[in-house]
């Protein structure tokens, strides 16, 4: 292991040398200093070597947030192995696909039978021999992170150590930085997701701060933990902030919310758009500003943040973080101007553009051959659409792949969903396109209703028409008991398409 290493395990080694007695991890009743964590990573690395694993082989890790996850993943890195973080909610078919596609040589999990013929190690291995020396390469692949994408099978994004380290440095170049050496950082985001992995623990390791790990997100329990541990930094996602506000609502008081956030100097949100009312609720009720950002797995993950501009605004992702370039490129489609109906979202004069990103934090393509990586000039198309406001700050609009073309005009599902969600009977909604012989595509609303409420198609159409141009108003509605969600809390339109809800014969004239 070289002293100048850039991997997460190298950062742990560096923190152990400079801040050995400082707290590194709080995991329930267990506490580790950086020196103790480093020694345990050594034992795990030696354990992998004792099993005969060699540098470059893949090790899949499916464990909840905790010291065991860190030992398993960091030990694998120190042994020169590639870590495949596995979602703890995966079903056996999903798990079998990831293990087979990655060619995993070992599966570190709880007590379970082998899957797809891959041997299982119950928890991180350990051995008292010296760990393998200099097993890691500076530009070596560190993580193979499987992304859900919008259609088809997950793909393994190849994340080199150098790209992960670049994103840490980019984040820490913001002023103020999201994590400082003395911070106690809540890591409730799953470590198997690159947001929790690098924007959470990665920044902790890079600064020698302390990670307060949460193995499963219990809103009330987490608020109590934050107050008890005097948490100072919270990287979060919209469902977390929504849940914390709901706890205060149920208690009939914001006192517990304010106690939990009393020491918090930095709260951030990413992974999905943060509703404006949640942003305002945290500001007004918890007395904390939530700095919203935007990222993607393929960028390790942070690309933009309101912290980079210093302008905290609701429903805004700010601007590129230091060292990252962003371009909004023409989608070749325009909003029609002949219809003067009010809109729920105001776009820039030139219309929204697709976000393209360039920087040293980008991945090296998808497993195994590097396909789909940055182009020859280093640019990566994200598939996300945004517009810039008068300050130059960016606002997300939608996924380009989710665009619906009605008679050649763009319909952005998120815009329609925001309007539908204001109907008193609608708990949440999703908008997808369905084939239409006359217009090419038509707008279908898929909704989940609030308990005891009913609504008809005509009523929903009338509600939408008050805020949207005619071509954006849903022509059909499908009701589900609940809508499918992604890991980060977003409604999964891709899953709705997989369920066959884009077939024309699914039209429902009246629903309840």
DOFI-750257 format. One record per residue (C-alpha): residue number from 1; x, y, z. Coordinates in pm, 1 decimal. Example, Ala and Ser with C-alpha at 12.3 -4.5 7.8 and 13.67 -1.06 7.14 Angstrom:
> 1|1230.0|-450.0|780.0
> 2|1367.0|-106.0|714.0
***
This chain:
> 1|0.0|0.0|0.0
> 2|154.3|329.0|-109.1
> 3|130.2|629.6|116.6
> 4|13.7|851.2|-170.9
> 5|-282.3|626.4|-257.1
> 6|-614.5|777.4|-357.0
> 7|-856.1|494.2|-279.1
> 8|-1093.0|497.1|16.9
> 9|-876.3|244.6|199.4
> 10|-571.5|467.3|140.3
> 11|-761.6|761.7|289.6
> 12|-839.5|551.3|595.6
> 13|-467.4|472.2|626.2
> 14|-380.9|842.5|598.1
> 15|-641.5|937.1|861.3
> 16|-503.9|668.2|1094.3
> 17|-156.6|819.3|1063.5
> 18|-262.7|1179.9|1114.1
> 19|-566.1|1140.1|1343.9
> 20|-528.1|788.8|1483.8
> 21|-703.9|850.4|1815.0
> 22|-985.2|1061.2|1665.8
> 23|-1331.8|904.5|1634.4
> 24|-1394.8|752.2|1292.9
> 25|-1715.4|549.8|1320.5
> 26|-2019.5|537.3|1545.2
> 27|-2216.7|219.6|1474.0
> 28|-2490.2|172.2|1732.0
> 29|-2310.4|107.4|2060.0
> 30|-1978.5|43.0|1884.7
> 31|-1718.0|314.5|1832.3
> 32|-1395.0|300.5|1636.7
> 33|-1103.2|539.3|1608.3
> 34|-925.5|581.8|1276.4
> 35|-636.1|366.9|1402.0
> 36|-875.9|90.0|1503.3
> 37|-1064.4|102.5|1174.0
> 38|-737.9|92.5|978.7
> 39|-621.1|-216.0|1169.6
> 40|-951.3|-391.8|1102.1
> 41|-926.4|-308.1|730.8
> 42|-579.2|-468.1|732.0
> 43|-723.9|-788.2|883.7
> 44|-1002.2|-798.1|623.3
> 45|-754.1|-746.8|338.5
> 46|-543.4|-1033.4|474.2
> 47|-860.7|-1242.1|499.0
> 48|-933.9|-1198.3|129.6
> 49|-575.9|-1290.5|40.4
> 50|-598.9|-1599.6|261.8
> 51|-900.0|-1708.3|57.4
> 52|-686.2|-1695.4|-254.7
> 53|-840.5|-1386.2|-411.6
> 54|-608.3|-1184.0|-633.1
> 55|-607.1|-815.9|-742.3
> 56|-871.2|-729.8|-1000.2
> 57|-1122.9|-993.6|-894.2
> 58|-1468.4|-872.9|-797.7
> 59|-1619.1|-906.8|-450.2
> 60|-1990.8|-838.4|-405.8
> 61|-2094.2|-687.1|-71.2
> 62|-2455.6|-698.7|48.1
> 63|-2464.2|-577.7|407.0
> 64|-2654.0|-299.9|586.8
> 65|-2476.8|22.3|678.7
> 66|-2233.0|-47.5|957.8
> 67|-1873.1|-118.1|1050.5
> 68|-1900.5|-461.8|886.0
> 69|-1980.2|-299.3|550.6
> 70|-1675.9|-73.8|585.2
> 71|-1448.3|-362.4|683.5
> 72|-1571.4|-575.6|393.0
> 73|-1545.4|-304.5|125.2
> 74|-1232.7|-125.6|243.6
> 75|-1053.3|-453.1|307.7
> 76|-1133.3|-564.7|-45.7
> 77|-993.1|-239.0|-184.8
> 78|-676.1|-277.9|22.0
> 79|-634.3|-627.6|-122.2
> 80|-658.9|-483.0|-474.0
> 81|-1006.9|-623.3|-535.3
> 82|-1301.4|-451.6|-704.4
> 83|-1606.0|-397.2|-483.2
> 84|-1955.1|-458.5|-622.2
> 85|-2195.1|-286.8|-377.4
> 86|-2528.1|-471.5|-373.9
> 87|-2864.0|-321.1|-284.0
> 88|-2992.2|-488.4|32.6
> 89|-3344.8|-491.3|-112.4
> 90|-3253.0|-697.7|-419.4
> 91|-3456.7|-1008.4|-485.5
> 92|-3277.7|-1333.6|-570.7
> 93|-3322.6|-1287.5|-950.3
> 94|-3180.6|-933.8|-930.1
> 95|-2894.4|-1054.8|-714.1
> 96|-2821.1|-1346.5|-945.1
> 97|-2798.9|-1110.9|-1241.9
> 98|-2549.7|-876.4|-1070.1
> 99|-2330.7|-1159.3|-940.7
> 100|-2324.7|-1326.7|-1281.8
> 101|-2272.6|-1010.3|-1485.0
> 102|-1990.5|-884.2|-1262.0
> 103|-1820.4|-1223.8|-1247.9
> 104|-1798.1|-1194.2|-869.2
> 105|-1552.9|-1435.8|-708.4
> 106|-1698.8|-1393.9|-358.0
> 107|-2026.2|-1274.5|-208.2
> 108|-1999.0|-1108.0|134.7
> 109|-2341.8|-1111.5|294.7
> 110|-2533.7|-1235.7|593.5
> 111|-2591.1|-1602.7|664.4
> 112|-2730.3|-1732.1|336.5
> 113|-2680.6|-1997.0|72.1
> 114|-2461.6|-1933.5|-232.9
> 115|-2627.6|-1756.9|-526.9
> 116|-2540.2|-1825.2|-891.4
> 117|-2264.9|-2056.2|-772.1
> 118|-2074.0|-1772.4|-602.1
> 119|-1932.6|-1872.3|-261.8
> 120|-2064.9|-1677.5|35.3
> 121|-1858.2|-1523.4|313.5
> 122|-2070.7|-1445.2|619.3
> 123|-1956.1|-1095.7|705.3
> 124|-1613.1|-954.5|625.5
> 125|-1325.0|-1205.6|629.9
> 126|-1045.3|-1158.6|880.7
> 127|-691.7|-1289.7|912.5
> 128|-407.8|-1186.5|1141.2
> 129|-136.9|-1206.0|876.4
> 130|-0.1|-891.6|714.3
> 131|-220.3|-756.2|433.6
> 132|-95.0|-782.5|74.7
> 133|153.1|-502.2|2.2
> 134|97.2|-244.3|-272.8
> 135|-204.9|-430.5|-411.5
> 136|-388.5|-117.7|-526.5
> 137|-318.7|77.0|-841.9
> 138|-367.2|451.9|-851.4
> 139|-597.5|445.9|-1154.6
> 140|-737.7|104.1|-1072.0
> 141|-1105.0|22.4|-1077.4
> 142|-1238.6|48.8|-721.5
> 143|-1613.0|-1.3|-747.1
> 144|-1850.1|-157.1|-995.2
> 145|-2176.4|22.5|-914.5
> 146|-2487.4|-114.9|-1080.7
> 147|-2732.8|151.5|-1193.4
> 148|-3100.0|91.4|-1256.6
> 149|-3108.7|305.8|-1570.2
> 150|-3440.7|381.5|-1740.9
> 151|-3498.0|55.2|-1927.1
> 152|-3353.7|-293.3|-1941.1
> 153|-3105.2|-459.2|-1707.7
> 154|-2885.4|-267.7|-1461.1
> 155|-2539.8|-180.4|-1590.1
> 156|-2218.9|-179.2|-1391.5
> 157|-2064.2|168.2|-1387.0
> 158|-1686.1|135.5|-1352.1
> 159|-1566.2|382.7|-1086.9
> 160|-1187.3|425.1|-1068.0
> 161|-1019.9|529.1|-742.5
> 162|-897.4|848.3|-911.2
> 163|-1248.4|953.8|-1015.9
> 164|-1389.4|899.1|-666.9
> 165|-1101.8|1097.1|-516.3
> 166|-1150.3|1376.3|-772.6
> 167|-1513.1|1417.9|-667.1
> 168|-1414.7|1434.6|-300.1
> 169|-1166.8|1712.7|-379.2
> 170|-1423.6|1895.2|-592.3
> 171|-1681.6|1885.4|-312.7
> 172|-1430.3|1994.7|-50.8
> 173|-1326.0|2290.9|-267.9
> 174|-1666.1|2451.0|-209.9
> 175|-1691.9|2719.3|55.2
> 176|-1791.5|2625.3|312.3
> 177|-1700.8|2260.7|249.6
> 178|-1976.3|2005.0|309.6
> 179|-1755.0|1816.9|558.2
> 180|-1479.5|1940.6|789.5
> 181|-1231.4|1743.1|1004.6
> 182|-1426.9|1797.7|1326.7
> 183|-1766.7|1706.8|1181.3
> 184|-1990.2|1423.6|1293.5
> 185|-2161.6|1315.9|972.8
> 186|-2489.2|1126.1|963.9
> 187|-2453.2|842.2|711.0
> 188|-2810.4|722.1|675.7
> 189|-2787.8|706.7|297.9
> 190|-2705.4|347.6|198.3
> 191|-2335.4|279.0|152.0
> 192|-2418.8|53.7|-143.4
> 193|-2532.7|369.7|-328.5
> 194|-2256.1|598.4|-455.9
> 195|-2417.3|899.6|-284.7
> 196|-2382.1|744.6|60.7
> 197|-2053.2|582.6|-35.4
> 198|-1857.8|880.8|-166.8
> 199|-2049.8|1197.2|-74.3
> 200|-2106.9|1036.2|265.3
> 201|-1824.9|814.5|387.9
> 202|-1579.9|927.6|117.5
> 203|-1583.6|1286.3|246.1
> 204|-1556.3|1157.7|604.0
> 205|-1243.5|957.5|515.8
> 206|-1096.6|1242.9|312.7
> 207|-1121.0|1482.6|608.2
> 208|-1077.3|1245.7|900.8
> 209|-1423.0|1337.6|1032.1
> 210|-1654.3|1090.4|1208.0
> 211|-1929.0|883.6|1041.9
> 212|-2243.4|823.3|1248.1
> 213|-2383.0|517.7|1069.0
> 214|-2751.6|428.5|1048.0
> 215|-2825.1|68.9|943.5
> 216|-3187.9|138.9|852.1
> 217|-3369.3|468.9|834.9
> 218|-3615.0|511.7|1119.3
> 219|-3719.4|880.9|1113.4
> 220|-3795.3|925.4|1483.3
> 221|-3500.3|714.2|1595.0
> 222|-3264.2|900.1|1364.0
> 223|-3373.6|1236.6|1504.8
> 224|-3296.0|1109.0|1855.2
> 225|-2957.0|976.5|1738.4
> 226|-2869.3|1310.6|1577.2
> 227|-2944.1|1497.0|1898.1
> 228|-2754.1|1245.7|2114.1
> 229|-2445.1|1236.0|1891.1
> 230|-2453.7|1609.9|1814.7
> 231|-2445.9|1549.3|1440.0
> 232|-2307.6|1847.5|1248.6
> 233|-2344.7|1741.5|882.8
> 234|-2633.1|1564.2|708.8
> 235|-2609.4|1440.7|349.8
> 236|-2967.3|1345.4|274.2
> 237|-3235.4|1269.6|18.0
> 238|-3587.2|1416.5|-11.1
> 239|-3768.7|1122.1|154.8
> 240|-3554.6|1169.1|466.0
> 241|-3646.6|1535.8|508.6
> 242|-4011.9|1461.2|431.9
> 243|-4013.5|1186.7|696.1
> 244|-3853.0|1410.0|959.7
> 245|-4114.8|1680.3|903.5
> 246|-4386.3|1414.0|927.0
> 247|-4248.3|1301.7|1266.5
> 248|-4280.6|1659.6|1391.2
> 249|-4633.6|1679.8|1250.3
> 250|-4731.3|1359.8|1430.4
> 251|-4580.9|1487.3|1755.2
> 252|-4761.0|1817.4|1722.0
> 253|-4436.1|1999.7|1793.1
> 254|-4113.6|2094.9|1616.6
> 255|-3910.5|2069.3|1939.5
> 256|-3761.4|1728.4|1858.3
> 257|-3684.0|1835.0|1503.7
> 258|-3503.1|2144.2|1625.8
> 259|-3307.1|1947.9|1888.5
> 260|-3187.5|1705.3|1622.2
> 261|-3068.7|1983.5|1393.5
> 262|-2937.3|2214.1|1668.5
> 263|-2571.8|2131.3|1595.8
> 264|-2611.3|2083.0|1220.4
> 265|-2409.8|2335.4|1024.1
> 266|-2448.6|2164.0|686.0
> 267|-2752.4|1984.4|543.4
> 268|-2766.9|1879.1|181.0
> 269|-3005.5|1691.8|-43.4
> 270|-2960.2|1500.5|-365.0
> 271|-3062.7|1186.2|-557.0
> 272|-3406.1|1332.1|-643.1
> 273|-3565.6|1679.2|-663.5
> 274|-3645.5|1825.7|-321.2
> 275|-4002.2|1963.5|-314.9
> 276|-4009.6|2336.8|-248.3
> 277|-4247.2|2294.0|45.6
> 278|-4004.6|2052.1|211.8
> 279|-3713.5|2293.7|160.1
> 280|-3919.2|2571.8|320.0
> 281|-4037.3|2342.3|598.8
> 282|-3680.2|2259.9|698.6
> 283|-3582.6|2626.5|687.9
> 284|-3879.6|2748.8|887.8
> 285|-3929.5|2459.2|1130.6
> 286|-3583.7|2306.8|1178.5
> 287|-3395.5|2636.3|1132.4
> 288|-3162.2|2475.4|877.4
> 289|-3085.3|2558.6|515.6
> 290|-3083.7|2254.1|290.0
> 291|-2833.4|2289.5|7.8
> 292|-2967.0|2097.5|-287.6
> 293|-2745.9|1928.5|-541.9
> 294|-2749.6|1705.6|-845.1
> 295|-2540.5|1409.6|-942.3
> 296|-2530.6|1066.8|-1098.2
> 297|-2353.0|741.0|-1031.0
> 298|-2136.2|790.0|-1338.0
> 299|-1997.2|1115.7|-1189.3
> 300|-1905.1|964.3|-848.2
> 301|-2164.9|1133.4|-791.4
> 302|-2183.1|1512.7|-735.4
> 303|-2206.2|1744.7|-1037.3
> 304|-2387.9|2058.7|-920.6
> 305|-2495.9|2222.1|-595.8
> 306|-2648.3|2542.5|-464.9
> 307|-2352.6|2537.4|-225.3
> 308|-2129.0|2601.7|-527.9
> 309|-2316.1|2923.9|-609.4
> 310|-2389.0|3026.4|-250.9
> 311|-2754.0|3081.0|-347.4
> 312|-2987.3|2842.2|-166.3
> 313|-3319.4|2831.2|-349.5
> 314|-3608.1|2586.5|-345.2
> 315|-3634.1|2351.4|-645.3
> 316|-3285.2|2451.6|-762.3
> 317|-2961.7|2254.6|-808.1
> 318|-2734.7|2560.3|-834.3
> 319|-2428.4|2537.8|-1053.5
> 320|-2134.3|2310.1|-1127.7
> 321|-1906.0|2230.3|-836.6
> 322|-1536.4|2332.8|-872.7
> 323|-1356.7|2128.3|-1135.7
> 324|-1674.2|2019.7|-1316.4
> 325|-1800.8|2165.6|-1644.9
> 326|-2167.6|2164.0|-1744.2
> 327|-2329.0|2240.9|-2077.6
> 328|-2701.1|2257.8|-2155.6
> 329|-2730.5|2122.6|-2507.5
> 330|-3021.0|2174.1|-2744.5
> 331|-3278.3|1892.3|-2742.3
> 332|-3395.2|1996.8|-3091.4
> 333|-3748.2|2034.5|-2958.5
> 334|-3919.4|2353.9|-2849.5
> 335|-4215.7|2457.6|-2642.7
> 336|-4496.8|2578.5|-2873.9
> 337|-4575.4|2946.0|-2829.5
> 338|-4925.6|2965.5|-2976.8
> 339|-5096.5|2846.0|-2656.9
> 340|-5093.9|3103.0|-2377.7
> 341|-5232.5|2875.9|-2105.9
> 342|-5052.0|2919.2|-1770.8
> 343|-4777.6|2668.4|-1701.3
> 344|-4663.0|2511.4|-1376.9
> 345|-4298.7|2555.3|-1470.5
> 346|-4136.2|2852.3|-1639.2
> 347|-3857.2|2761.3|-1878.7
> 348|-3575.5|2976.6|-2005.9
> 349|-3640.1|3150.0|-2337.7
> 350|-3439.4|2891.2|-2527.3
> 351|-3618.6|2602.5|-2355.7
> 352|-3456.4|2336.9|-2140.7
> 353|-3142.2|2160.9|-2253.8
> 354|-2983.7|1826.3|-2181.1
> 355|-2713.6|1833.8|-1912.8
> 356|-2371.4|1730.5|-2042.5
> 357|-2086.1|1695.4|-1792.4
> 358|-1706.8|1693.5|-1811.5
> 359|-1453.0|1645.8|-1533.4
> 360|-1196.3|1408.2|-1378.8
> 361|-1472.2|1259.0|-1160.9
> 362|-1641.3|1076.2|-1449.8
> 363|-1654.4|699.1|-1469.3
> 364|-1462.1|494.3|-1723.9
> 365|-1766.3|342.3|-1891.8
> 366|-1988.8|43.4|-1829.9
> 367|-1870.0|-303.8|-1744.4
> 368|-1697.7|-489.7|-1894.0
> 369|-1570.7|-306.8|-2202.6
> 370|-1607.1|61.1|-2106.2
> 371|-1897.2|126.6|-2344.1
> 372|-2105.0|439.2|-2285.5
> 373|-1828.7|639.5|-2120.6
> 374|-1733.2|1003.2|-2189.8
> 375|-1683.6|1097.2|-2554.6
> 376|-1349.4|1179.5|-2718.7
> 377|-1359.8|1531.3|-2570.0
> 378|-1443.7|1404.6|-2222.2
> 379|-1815.1|1496.4|-2224.6
> 380|-2090.1|1271.6|-2090.1
> 381|-2459.3|1305.2|-2175.2
> 382|-2665.6|1261.2|-1857.7
> 383|-3010.7|1227.0|-2012.1
> 384|-3140.6|1487.2|-1764.1
> 385|-3299.7|1813.4|-1876.0
> 386|-3257.3|2148.1|-1702.0
> 387|-3291.7|2519.2|-1762.5
> 388|-3097.8|2815.8|-1623.8
> 389|-3277.0|3099.2|-1445.4
> 390|-3178.6|3466.7|-1460.4
> 391|-2902.2|3411.2|-1204.0
> 392|-2762.9|3127.4|-1413.5
> 393|-2873.5|2870.0|-1155.3
> 394|-2997.7|2537.3|-1284.5
> 395|-3338.7|2379.6|-1233.2
> 396|-3409.5|2017.8|-1325.2
> 397|-3700.3|1954.2|-1559.2
> 398|-3707.2|1583.1|-1637.2
> 399|-3535.0|1283.2|-1791.6
> 400|-3493.6|1315.7|-2166.9
> 401|-3598.1|952.8|-2206.7
> 402|-3927.8|1032.5|-2029.7
> 403|-4023.3|1313.3|-2267.5
> 404|-4358.9|1270.3|-2438.6
> 405|-4395.9|1411.6|-2790.3
> 406|-4757.3|1513.0|-2855.4
> 407|-4800.1|1635.4|-3212.6
> 408|-4429.1|1719.3|-3208.4
> 409|-4451.6|1924.6|-2888.3
> 410|-4258.9|1837.2|-2571.5
> 411|-4450.7|1730.3|-2262.6
> 412|-4236.0|1708.6|-1950.9
> 413|-4392.2|1450.8|-1715.5
> 414|-4266.5|1622.6|-1399.6
> 415|-4454.3|1940.1|-1492.6
> 416|-4782.7|1751.9|-1531.7
> 417|-4719.5|1552.2|-1214.3
> 418|-4670.1|1867.5|-1009.5
> 419|-5014.9|1985.4|-1118.9
> 420|-5187.8|1650.4|-1059.3
> 421|-5032.5|1621.7|-714.0
> 422|-5213.9|1939.0|-606.4
> 423|-5553.3|1768.3|-651.0
> 424|-5691.4|1686.4|-304.1
> 425|-5771.1|1325.0|-398.8
> 426|-5425.8|1245.2|-541.1
> 427|-5157.5|1109.8|-307.9
> 428|-4896.6|1093.9|-585.3
> 429|-4882.6|1063.2|-960.2
> 430|-4667.4|957.0|-1250.8
> 431|-4705.1|1059.4|-1613.6
> 432|-4602.7|838.6|-1905.1
> 433|-4656.1|843.0|-2280.5
> 434|-4882.7|600.6|-2467.4
> 435|-4911.0|549.3|-2843.9
> 436|-5175.5|756.3|-3019.0
> 437|-5266.2|722.7|-3386.7
> 438|-5354.5|1091.0|-3423.7
> 439|-5086.8|1271.3|-3220.2
> 440|-4806.6|1011.0|-3209.5
> 441|-4817.5|996.1|-2830.8
> 442|-5069.3|1087.9|-2564.3
> 443|-5035.2|1168.4|-2196.5
> 444|-5140.0|905.2|-1942.8
> 445|-5161.9|979.7|-1569.9
> 446|-5101.8|694.7|-1326.1
> 447|-5218.3|794.8|-979.8
> 448|-5244.6|664.2|-625.8
> 449|-5534.9|815.6|-433.6
> 450|-5557.5|933.4|-76.1
> 451|-5745.5|706.3|160.8
> 452|-6121.5|726.3|113.5
> 453|-6102.7|958.9|-187.0
> 454|-6234.4|908.6|-540.1
> 455|-6184.4|1102.3|-861.2
> 456|-6300.2|1079.2|-1220.9
> 457|-6110.2|1132.9|-1544.3
> 458|-6314.7|1440.0|-1632.6
> 459|-6241.6|1597.8|-1293.3
> 460|-5867.8|1533.8|-1321.7
> 461|-5861.3|1670.8|-1675.4
> 462|-6041.8|1985.2|-1565.3
> 463|-5797.3|2029.2|-1278.5
> 464|-5497.6|1988.7|-1508.8
> 465|-5640.8|2217.1|-1778.7
> 466|-5648.5|2506.9|-1533.6
> 467|-5268.1|2509.1|-1524.1
> 468|-5149.1|2331.0|-1838.7
> 469|-5170.2|2379.0|-2212.1
> 470|-5423.9|2150.6|-2381.2
> 471|-5169.2|1910.0|-2531.0
> 472|-5022.9|1844.9|-2183.0
> 473|-5354.4|1744.1|-2022.2
> 474|-5383.5|1365.4|-1962.5
> 475|-5615.7|1184.9|-2199.9
> 476|-5631.9|871.1|-1983.8
> 477|-5591.2|780.8|-1620.0
> 478|-5492.3|457.0|-1448.3
> 479|-5526.0|412.2|-1071.1
> 480|-5292.9|189.8|-869.4
> 481|-5304.4|115.5|-497.9
> 482|-4943.9|241.0|-475.2
> 483|-4682.4|358.7|-723.0
> 484|-4341.3|186.1|-754.9
> 485|-4042.6|378.9|-623.1
> 486|-3669.1|374.2|-680.7
> 487|-3409.6|342.4|-404.7
> 488|-3390.7|720.2|-367.3
> 489|-3766.6|766.5|-332.2
> 490|-3850.2|873.4|-686.7
> 491|-4154.9|725.9|-857.8
> 492|-4018.8|478.6|-1113.0
> 493|-4172.0|552.6|-1453.0
> 494|-3952.9|277.3|-1598.2
> 495|-4120.8|24.6|-1370.3
> 496|-4463.9|148.3|-1481.1
> 497|-4363.8|87.8|-1840.1
> 498|-4241.6|-260.5|-1747.8
> 499|-4584.6|-327.7|-1595.9
> 500|-4739.4|-265.2|-1936.8
> 501|-4917.3|57.4|-1847.2
> 502|-4822.2|217.7|-2179.4
> 503|-5055.1|-6.9|-2381.1
> 504|-5333.6|189.5|-2554.3
> 505|-5601.2|-52.2|-2429.3
> 506|-5527.2|52.4|-2072.9
> 507|-5732.3|370.4|-2121.3
> 508|-5970.7|428.2|-1833.8
> 509|-6257.2|666.8|-1886.9
> 510|-6368.2|684.3|-1524.2
> 511|-6172.7|578.2|-1216.6
> 512|-6229.7|572.3|-845.2
***
